[in-house]
């Protein structure tokens, strides 16, 4: 079993990390960090933009020669690392990514995505688009509010769909697809409302009687639909 070492983390940083893991509220609606990751790169996303509302603490994981894991709030220099604090890839309204041209992840988790699509009567292109938008296909992604894994499941959603490990791709894709399918049924097949609820929470869709007036949510809906069309065409 891999041992764990905590290093260079302040007390406040550690508290913030655990509060993120335990959060079970609706998805955050503030602008989030933009992360750029390509299909040919290792799943090691790096922040490229931030805002005043973006969490200040990032958690970096490196694996030491003896196999133990080291966690830090300082970006490692000259060695491979994983960024464990992560926010919605496609949500930043001011993203500089060209969503019509950004490279697609056409092969990753293909078997799991096809299984989930068949089980929940969804398009594989839609599932792949949501994964791309949520995590850029990084199974270790975690948001500031504790949304986890490929489809960025909140703790309450994981509990609802009996997910034991939110980072495990099969469980995450199955539950995320089931939740997305449920939302489509709830909104009589209206994909824009289903995506709005997936991003901002059904409570906000009900509160605003439609798509919430959040720049993040509106950007998310537009970009998921662009990605869906592109995945369907490839």
Secondary structure, 3 states (H helix, E strand, C coil): CCCEEECCCCHHHHHHHHHHHHCCCCCCCCCCCEECCCCCCCCCCCEEECCCCCCCCCCEEEECCCCCEEEECCCCCCCCCEECCCCCCCCCCCCCCCCCCCCCCCCCCHHHHHHHHHHHCCCHHHHHHHHHHHHCCCCCCECCCCCECCCCECHHHHHHCCCCCCCCHHHHHHHHHHHHHHHHHHCCCCHHHHHHHHHHCHHHHHHCCCCCCCHHHHHHHHHHHHHHHHHHHC
